[in-house]
Amino acid sequence: MPLLTIHHKTVYRYARPVAFGEHRIMLRPRDGHDLRVLDGALAIDPQPMSLRWIHDVFGNSVAIAAFDERADTLSFVSTATVEHNPADRFALTPDDAAYFYPFLYDDEEFPDLQQFITPQYGDPNGELSAWARRFLDVEAPTLTFKILSDMTHGIRETFSYRKRYEQGTQHPLDTLRTKSGTCRDYALFMIEALRRLGIAARFVSGYLAMPPGSAHGYVGGGSTHAWVQVYLPSAGWIEFDPTNGIVGTRDLIRVAVARDPRQAIPLHGVYLGAADAFLGMDVDIKVVSVGESMAERETA
């Protein structure tokens, strides 16, 4: 299995020493059968008065730091080595419940999935619904994979990626009307479109690995990345990256999953001081391949 190292450094700069409120740090990769964290560390300067780790409502690892020292810089450095076993595709057979759309979630799964099926953002004129239904065959059931793949690639091919410096994620209707946004905007837009088709979808925050000499032409490297997970009976949670047209977990390193992007902010906190004290922030992220795991070398 490929081994990757992740180095994420964020530095906040201030004109004068300020006090810091509580900070929530969501940078540790999320373990699973396809992603195993071998080691990790979090360094914070100035050193926090206390640092505790919790699992949030979605099972994400969150560090909570409290400070009692004033400073004119605040830095967070997260490092991790992960073993990544990417799943490029998923297979549905004609016997699977979700092979064709529309399909139903069973009575056992539906109560747990309902929060990911219910739209979270308004669509008073039905614009999102109309856009989503463009991917359906009006005369016959549609292959579910075709809907998901066509929607993923449709966003990538017809929308324009642009960086925004405003905080937060823009409303899905703004993404639709401007046909532009960041990876987080694209992910939220696709999630809300799928929810209007009754398909369970959730937000994923993480990192994008860009192999040396890669010809993929990925967008979103060098910063945190965001994409979509869709739940299908028999297949489970499947990754779709509308920014880069990726289906499956190839080159995608999960950190957090959430119902809404506001629940998966990588680093969130406040400082206590004048507004003009804040000078800016610097972010440096590197995801580097360091070879293969020992188990893979021994069996090669």
C-alpha positions as CSV (number, residue, x, y, z in Angstrom):
1,M,0.0,0.0,0.0
2,P,1.3,3.5,-0.8
3,L,2.7,5.5,2.1
4,L,2.1,9.2,2.2
5,T,3.3,12.0,4.6
6,I,1.1,15.0,5.2
7,H,2.5,18.2,6.5
8,H,0.1,21.0,7.3
9,K,1.3,24.3,8.8
10,T,-1.0,27.3,9.5
11,V,0.4,30.6,11.0
12,Y,-1.7,33.5,12.1
13,R,0.1,36.9,12.3
14,Y,-0.9,39.9,14.5
15,A,0.4,43.5,14.8
16,R,0.8,43.1,18.5
17,P,0.4,40.4,21.1
18,V,-3.2,39.3,21.5
19,A,-5.0,36.7,23.7
20,F,-6.5,33.6,22.1
21,G,-9.8,31.9,22.7
22,E,-10.5,28.2,22.3
23,H,-9.4,26.7,19.0
24,R,-10.8,23.5,17.4
25,I,-8.4,21.6,15.2
26,M,-9.6,19.0,12.7
27,L,-6.5,17.9,10.8
28,R,-5.9,14.3,11.8
29,P,-6.8,11.9,8.9
30,R,-9.8,9.6,9.4
31,D,-8.9,6.0,9.8
32,G,-10.6,3.2,7.9
33,H,-10.0,0.0,5.9
34,D,-8.7,2.1,3.0
35,L,-6.7,4.7,5.1
36,R,-4.6,3.8,8.1
37,V,-2.8,6.4,10.2
38,L,0.6,5.1,11.2
39,D,1.7,8.1,13.2
40,G,0.8,11.7,13.7
41,A,1.7,14.8,15.7
42,L,0.3,18.2,16.4
43,A,2.6,21.1,17.5
44,I,1.2,24.4,18.6
45,D,3.1,27.6,19.4
46,P,2.6,29.2,21.8
47,Q,2.0,26.0,23.7
48,P,-1.6,25.7,24.8
49,M,-2.6,25.7,28.5
50,S,-4.6,22.5,27.7
51,L,-5.1,20.2,24.7
52,R,-7.7,17.5,24.6
53,W,-8.9,15.2,21.9
54,I,-12.5,14.2,21.3
55,H,-14.6,12.5,18.7
56,D,-17.4,14.7,17.3
57,V,-20.9,13.5,16.5
58,F,-19.7,12.1,13.1
59,G,-16.7,10.3,14.7
60,N,-14.1,12.8,13.5
61,S,-11.0,13.4,15.6
62,V,-11.0,16.9,17.0
63,A,-8.3,18.6,19.1
64,I,-9.5,21.4,21.4
65,A,-6.8,23.9,22.5
66,A,-7.1,26.5,25.3
67,F,-4.5,29.3,25.8
68,D,-3.3,31.5,28.6
69,E,-0.5,33.2,26.8
70,R,-0.5,36.3,24.6
71,A,1.5,36.3,21.4
72,D,1.8,38.1,18.0
73,T,1.9,34.8,16.1
74,L,-0.1,31.5,16.5
75,S,1.1,28.5,14.6
76,F,-0.3,25.0,14.2
77,V,1.8,22.2,12.6
78,S,0.1,18.8,11.9
79,T,2.1,15.9,10.5
80,A,0.9,12.4,9.7
81,T,2.1,9.3,7.9
82,V,-0.7,7.3,6.4
83,E,-1.1,4.0,4.5
84,H,-3.5,4.6,1.7
85,N,-5.3,1.8,-0.2
86,P,-7.4,3.7,-2.7
87,A,-10.6,2.3,-4.2
88,D,-10.8,3.6,-7.7
89,R,-14.3,2.3,-8.5
90,F,-17.3,0.6,-7.0
91,A,-19.4,-2.1,-8.6
92,L,-23.2,-2.4,-8.6
93,T,-24.9,-5.4,-10.2
94,P,-28.4,-5.5,-11.6
95,D,-29.5,-7.3,-8.4
96,D,-28.4,-4.5,-6.2
97,A,-31.2,-2.2,-4.9
98,A,-29.5,1.0,-6.1
99,Y,-28.5,-0.3,-9.6
100,F,-31.3,1.9,-11.1
101,Y,-32.6,5.2,-9.9
102,P,-35.1,5.7,-8.3
103,F,-34.3,3.3,-5.4
104,L,-35.3,3.1,-1.8
105,Y,-33.2,2.9,1.4
106,D,-34.3,0.1,3.7
107,D,-36.1,0.7,7.0
108,E,-33.0,-0.1,9.0
109,E,-30.8,2.5,7.2
110,F,-33.2,5.3,6.5
111,P,-33.5,6.8,10.0
112,D,-29.7,7.1,10.2
113,L,-29.4,8.5,6.7
114,Q,-32.3,11.0,6.9
115,Q,-30.0,13.9,8.0
116,F,-28.0,13.4,4.8
117,I,-31.1,13.1,2.6
118,T,-32.9,16.3,3.9
119,P,-31.8,19.4,2.0
120,Q,-30.2,22.0,4.3
121,Y,-30.4,25.1,2.0
122,G,-33.4,26.8,0.4
123,D,-34.4,26.5,-3.2
124,P,-37.6,28.5,-3.4
125,N,-37.8,28.5,-7.2
126,G,-36.7,24.9,-7.7
127,E,-33.5,25.8,-9.5
128,L,-31.4,23.2,-7.8
129,S,-34.0,20.5,-8.3
130,A,-34.3,21.4,-12.0
131,W,-30.5,21.2,-12.4
132,A,-30.3,17.8,-10.7
133,R,-33.1,16.3,-12.7
134,R,-31.2,17.1,-15.9
135,F,-29.2,13.9,-15.2
136,L,-32.3,11.6,-15.2
137,D,-33.8,9.7,-18.1
138,V,-37.4,10.9,-18.1
139,E,-38.7,7.9,-20.0
140,A,-37.0,5.0,-18.1
141,P,-35.1,4.2,-14.9
142,T,-31.6,5.6,-15.0
143,L,-28.4,3.8,-14.0
144,T,-27.5,5.3,-10.6
145,F,-23.8,5.2,-11.3
146,K,-24.4,7.2,-14.5
147,I,-26.3,9.9,-12.6
148,L,-23.5,10.2,-10.1
149,S,-20.7,10.1,-12.6
150,D,-22.3,12.5,-15.0
151,M,-23.1,15.0,-12.3
152,T,-19.5,14.8,-11.0
153,H,-18.0,15.4,-14.4
154,G,-20.7,17.9,-15.4
155,I,-19.7,20.2,-12.5
156,R,-16.0,19.8,-13.4
157,E,-16.5,20.5,-17.1
158,T,-19.1,23.4,-17.0
159,F,-18.2,25.3,-13.8
160,S,-15.1,27.5,-13.3
161,Y,-12.9,26.9,-10.3
162,R,-11.9,30.1,-8.5
163,K,-10.4,30.8,-5.1
164,R,-12.5,33.0,-2.7
165,Y,-11.0,34.8,0.2
166,E,-14.3,35.3,2.0
167,Q,-14.9,32.9,5.0
168,G,-17.3,30.1,4.7
169,T,-19.0,28.3,1.8
170,Q,-21.3,30.1,-0.6
171,H,-25.0,29.2,-0.9
172,P,-25.5,26.5,-3.5
173,L,-27.8,28.8,-5.5
174,D,-24.9,31.2,-5.9
175,T,-22.7,28.4,-7.1
176,L,-25.3,27.4,-9.7
177,R,-26.0,31.0,-10.9
178,T,-22.3,32.0,-11.2
179,K,-21.2,28.5,-12.2
180,S,-18.1,29.1,-10.2
181,G,-16.7,28.4,-6.7
182,T,-14.1,26.6,-4.6
183,C,-13.9,22.9,-3.9
184,R,-16.0,23.4,-0.8
185,D,-18.6,25.3,-2.9
186,Y,-18.7,22.5,-5.5
187,A,-19.1,19.8,-2.9
188,L,-21.9,21.6,-1.1
189,F,-23.7,22.3,-4.4
190,M,-23.5,18.6,-5.5
191,I,-24.6,17.4,-2.1
192,E,-27.7,19.7,-2.1
193,A,-28.5,18.6,-5.7
194,L,-28.3,14.9,-4.8
195,R,-30.5,15.5,-1.7
196,R,-33.2,16.9,-3.9
197,L,-33.2,13.5,-5.7
198,G,-33.6,11.7,-2.4
199,I,-30.0,10.4,-2.4
200,A,-28.0,10.5,0.9
201,A,-24.9,12.7,0.5
202,R,-22.4,14.2,3.0
203,F,-19.5,16.6,3.0
204,V,-15.9,15.4,3.2
205,S,-12.9,17.6,4.1
206,G,-9.3,16.4,3.6
207,Y,-6.3,16.5,1.4
208,L,-5.5,15.9,-2.3
209,A,-2.4,13.9,-3.1
210,M,-0.8,15.0,-6.3
211,P,1.7,12.3,-7.5
212,P,5.0,13.6,-8.9
213,G,4.7,14.1,-12.6
214,S,1.0,13.5,-12.5
215,A,-0.8,14.3,-15.7
216,H,-4.2,14.5,-14.0
217,G,-4.2,18.3,-13.9
218,Y,-5.8,18.3,-10.4
219,V,-7.2,21.5,-8.9
220,G,-7.0,22.0,-5.2
221,G,-3.5,20.7,-4.3
222,G,-1.5,22.6,-1.8
223,S,-4.4,23.4,0.4
224,T,-7.2,21.5,2.2
225,H,-9.6,19.9,-0.2
226,A,-13.3,19.0,-0.1
227,W,-15.5,16.5,-1.9
228,V,-18.7,14.4,-1.6
229,Q,-19.6,11.0,-0.2
230,V,-22.8,9.3,-1.4
231,Y,-24.4,6.4,0.4
232,L,-25.8,3.5,-1.8
233,P,-27.3,0.3,-0.5
234,S,-24.9,-2.6,-1.0
235,A,-22.0,-0.2,-1.8
236,G,-21.9,2.0,1.3
237,W,-20.3,5.4,1.3
238,I,-18.6,6.2,-2.1
239,E,-16.4,9.3,-2.9
240,F,-17.0,11.7,-5.7
241,D,-14.8,14.8,-6.3
242,P,-16.6,17.3,-8.6
243,T,-13.6,19.6,-8.6
244,N,-11.4,17.0,-10.3
245,G,-13.8,14.4,-11.6
246,I,-12.5,11.7,-9.3
247,V,-14.7,8.7,-8.5
248,G,-13.4,6.6,-5.6
249,T,-10.7,7.4,-3.1
250,R,-7.8,7.7,-5.6
251,D,-5.6,10.5,-4.3
252,L,-8.2,11.6,-1.8
253,I,-7.2,11.6,1.9
254,R,-10.2,11.9,4.3
255,V,-9.9,14.0,7.4
256,A,-13.6,14.6,8.4
257,V,-17.1,13.9,7.2
258,A,-20.2,16.1,8.1
259,R,-23.7,16.9,7.2
260,D,-22.7,20.5,6.4
261,P,-19.4,22.2,5.6
262,R,-19.7,24.3,8.8
263,Q,-19.2,21.2,10.8
264,A,-15.9,20.3,9.1
265,I,-13.8,23.4,9.3
266,P,-10.1,22.4,9.6
267,L,-9.1,25.1,12.0
268,H,-11.5,27.3,13.9
269,G,-10.9,29.8,16.8
270,V,-10.9,33.4,17.9
271,Y,-8.5,36.0,19.2
272,L,-9.2,38.7,21.7
273,G,-8.1,42.1,20.5
274,A,-8.8,44.9,18.0
275,A,-9.9,44.0,14.5
276,D,-6.9,45.8,13.0
277,A,-4.5,43.6,15.0
278,F,-4.9,40.7,12.5
279,L,-2.3,40.9,9.7
280,G,-3.1,37.7,7.9
281,M,-2.4,34.0,7.8
282,D,0.0,31.7,5.9
283,V,-0.9,28.1,5.0
284,D,1.6,25.5,3.8
285,I,0.4,22.0,2.9
286,K,2.5,19.2,1.4
287,V,1.3,15.6,0.7
288,V,4.3,13.5,-0.3
289,S,4.6,9.9,-1.4
290,V,7.3,8.1,0.6
291,G,7.1,4.7,-1.0
292,E,5.1,1.6,0.0
293,S,4.3,-0.1,3.3
294,M,6.5,-2.9,4.7
295,A,3.8,-5.5,4.1
296,E,3.6,-4.6,0.5
297,R,7.4,-4.7,0.1
298,E,7.6,-8.2,1.7
299,T,5.0,-9.6,-0.7
300,A,6.3,-7.9,-3.8
